[in-house]
Amino acid sequence: MLNHLSEGPSSAPPLLLGPSLGTSYALWDKVAPELSTAHRVIRWDLPGHGGSPADLIRPGATVADLAGLVLALADSLGVERFAYAGVSLGGAVGLHLALHHPERVSSLAVICSSAHFNGAKPWQERAALVRAEGLAKLALSANDRWFTPGFTVPELVRDHRDADPEAYAACCDALAAFDLRDGLAGISAPTLLVAGRDDPATPPAHLREIADAVPGASLVEIPGASHLAPAERPEAVLTALRAHFGGDAKRGMAVRREVLGDAHVDRAQGRQTPFTARFQDFISRYAWGEIWTDGTLSRRERSMITLTALVAHGHYEELAMHVRAARRNGLTPEEIGAVLLQTAVYCGVPAANSAFATAQRVLAEKEGGAGA
């Protein structure tokens, strides 16, 4: 089984992260912990890299073989369907999975990768060199191939040097045989391409080629990033991945605006600070992106339940906000009054008295006033 590291709640949506040739899952060290606040992140090592056994791969291997190992890992963890992001060879694995196993991939991000890697010859030559001489010499040029001048991540360079030569060479065999250009139009998963603007190995034109061929795909170019963008520009990569994979947050923000109104949400977002940012994301993703989007109850019914709960706990500022929301969701003032009268029976007369005062103030607001 591929060596892997799981982070985040086991109940969260799964997100698999694939590495580049010569690296380990440490490539994602500056990105994965943040992604794990909203996902069950599973990052894995290539055969012979990091902690994965070298004998998982043989000479003449293909990207399909690596994709099979990733599916076996997902199966062992009980993960049926997952989002996927991969760098370089890890990105090629993602493209193969999305094309040949579309039922498994819910969303795809391909980072500093390609649908082909400049033909077979360079990779055949590299495989022969590594089999003959090992990785020490090749590791000396890792910084030039991976990062912009003056930047390095010593742990990743060490991973390159310590990888198993035979497994590394077999991964080169897989890159030599890989060419998915004719199949790109068949990828149906929502797809994001991320290019390092200074990447000499898979320059932006390679990512643009994929973006032009995959229906509905989008492309982000990151300035100041070379081939290992998640290590060199983690903030930019994280922003792109959050926007792409944060379906619940995006859907939730749309519903939040529909129910509460743009003015209220804009004020809430305007008050957001680094201290409150994760809480605001939680509200959009969980409360609005999962609960309020569940079609079991109508929005009218959800408004009635919410008004009752807020009265029960004495949250009158929130009650004012949700009286406005109830009107947006189609409740008449008479229906809101009936809900509050019901709370007098089950939550107490004093609580209902305060609730009626709050609701009367809100309902008396002129149309177009604060929070309308």
C-alpha positions, 0 to 999 in steps of 0.5 A: 500500500502507498504510504500516506498521511491523513489529516482533517475530520474523517467525516469531511469530504475527502481530498487526495493530494499527489506528489511530484517525481522525486518528492514525498508528501512533504511537498504539501506541508504548507498547504495540506494543514489548511485544506484539512480544516474543510476536507479529509486530506489524504496525501500519498507518496510515490513508490520508492519515495518517502515511506512507500515501498519501492516494489509497488512499481516495476520497469515499464510502469505506466501512469495507469499503474500509479492510478491503480495504486491510488484507487487501492489506497482510497478503497482501503480507507473507505473512500469511494469518491474524492476530490483530487489535486496533484503536482507534475506526475501526481497531476498526470495521475489525476488526469488519468483518474478523471478520464478513466474513473470519472465515478471516483473523482468529484473535482480535479486540480492539476498543478505544474503538470501536463497532458504529455511530458515532451516525449519519451526520449528525455525520460528514457534517458533519465531512467537509464542514467538513474539505473546506472548511477543512482540519484545523487548526481541528479539531485544536485540539479533539483533546485534549478528544476524545481524552484526559482533562483535563491529558493529551496526546500532542503527536505524535498531535495533530501527526498529526491536524493534518498528515493529508490533509484529503480522506483524513480526510474520506473516513474520515469518510464511512466512519464515517458509513455504518458500522453493524454491529449486525445482524451482531455475532452472526455474529462467531466469533473470540474477542473482547475489548472494551476501553472507556475509562471517560471516553471521550466519543466511544465510551462504555462503553455502546457496547462493552457493546453489542458484548460482549452481542451477540458470542458469548463476548465479554468486556469490560474498562473502564479507569478514567482512560482516554478515547478513545485508551486505548493512549496514555493508559493503555498499561499497562492496555491491554497487560495486557488484550491480553496476557491475550486474545492470549496463547493459548499462554501461557494454554494453556501455564500450564494444561499446566505445572500439570498436569505439574509440579503447582500447588505447584511452579508457585505457588512459581515464580510467587511468586518471579517478579520484574520481572527474571524475568517475561519468562523465566517468560512464555517458559517458559509460552508456548514450552516448555509452550504450544507444545512440550508441547502438541504431540500428536505425542508423548505426555506419557509419551514427553516425560517420558522424553526430558526425563529423559534430556536432564537427565541428559546435561547434569547438571541434577539439580535440574531432574531432581528436578522432572521425576521428579515430573512423570514420575510425574504423567504415568503413569511407574512407578518401574520405568519411570523406573529403566529410563530412567536405566539407558539413560542409563548407556549413552549418558550415562555411569555417573557421570551415571546414578549421580547421577541414580539418587540424585536419583530415589531421593530423590524417589521416597521422598518421602511422597505429598503432600510437596514438589512432589508 
